[in-house]
């Protein structure tokens, strides 16, 4: 999405560092939400929560993960629409 919307300043920092950091991800999400709506930030928060507490900290069970799945699926479908030109 950052490439699609031309967030060159963010992409340049990512390329210089050789990887994404939470800082760049957060900046990209905030800008993407200006194009697609506030729901993008909410889904990012859900996904980040899953990543930290489900993956890194291993504190979530399958019920916790499944409860967030519909929001994550929506984000993937909406991204596909934008990137494939259906939006």
C-alpha positions as MATLAB code, in Angstrom:
seq = 'XXXXXXXXXXXXXXXXXXXXXXXXXXXXXXXXXXXXXXXXXXXXXXXXXXXXXXXXXXXXXXXXXXXXXXXXXXXXXXXXXXXXXXX';
ca = [
       0.000    0.000    0.000;
       2.893    2.360    0.727;
       4.189    1.770   -2.793;
       0.704    2.085   -4.301;
       0.099    5.442   -2.620;
       3.653    6.664   -3.233;
       4.857    7.174    0.327;
       8.404    7.713   -0.923;
       9.703    9.308    2.271;
       8.677    6.258    4.285;
       9.911    3.826    1.648;
      13.276    5.601    1.478;
      13.764    5.185    5.242;
      12.802    1.525    4.970;
      15.241    0.996    2.105;
      18.053    2.784    3.942;
      17.531    0.639    7.037;
      16.865   -2.515    5.051;
      13.693   -3.343    6.969;
      10.428   -1.956    8.252;
      10.147   -0.769   11.835;
       6.997   -0.138   13.838;
       7.630    3.576   13.315;
       7.411    3.333    9.533;
       4.504    0.900    9.697;
       2.597    3.281   11.957;
       3.261    6.265    9.680;
       2.127    4.278    6.634;
      -1.038    3.096    8.388;
      -1.972    6.635    9.389;
      -1.575    7.827    5.802;
      -3.422    4.858    4.346;
      -6.298    5.562    6.724;
      -6.596    9.027    5.166;
      -7.308    7.293    1.847;
      -9.472    4.414    3.051;
     -10.926    5.457    6.402;
     -10.368    5.121   10.126;
     -11.120    1.408   10.068;
      -7.556    0.910    8.729;
      -6.089    2.171   12.000;
      -8.413   -0.068   13.990;
      -7.404   -3.133   11.976;
      -3.733   -2.218   12.306;
      -4.198   -2.067   16.073;
      -5.815   -5.526   15.996;
      -3.056   -6.975   13.829;
      -0.299   -5.423   15.923;
      -1.943   -6.719   19.099;
      -2.059  -10.215   17.608;
       1.575   -9.967   16.576;
       2.856   -8.809   19.947;
       0.613  -10.734   22.342;
      -0.055  -13.770   20.174;
       3.321  -14.293   18.544;
       6.023  -12.616   20.648;
       4.473  -13.040   24.084;
       2.424  -16.193   23.317;
      -0.364  -15.032   25.629;
      -3.353  -15.487   23.293;
      -5.244  -18.690   22.695;
      -7.068  -19.678   19.517;
     -10.323  -18.080   20.694;
      -8.558  -14.733   21.097;
      -7.079  -15.004   17.623;
     -10.311  -16.152   15.968;
     -12.217  -13.218   17.472;
      -9.984  -10.854   15.506;
      -9.964  -12.833   12.262;
     -12.921  -11.070   10.551;
     -11.226   -7.674   10.868;
      -7.956   -9.006    9.494;
      -9.751  -10.719    6.596;
     -11.501   -7.441    5.767;
      -8.174   -5.644    5.652;
      -6.745   -8.207    3.243;
      -9.812   -8.032    0.972;
      -9.807   -4.224    0.956;
      -6.083   -4.148    0.193;
      -6.654   -6.533   -2.718;
      -9.361   -4.228   -4.092;
      -7.084   -1.217   -3.945;
      -4.010   -2.927   -5.320;
      -5.855   -4.753   -8.082;
      -7.769   -1.654   -9.126;
     -11.251   -2.589   -7.959;
     -11.532    0.433   -5.647;
];
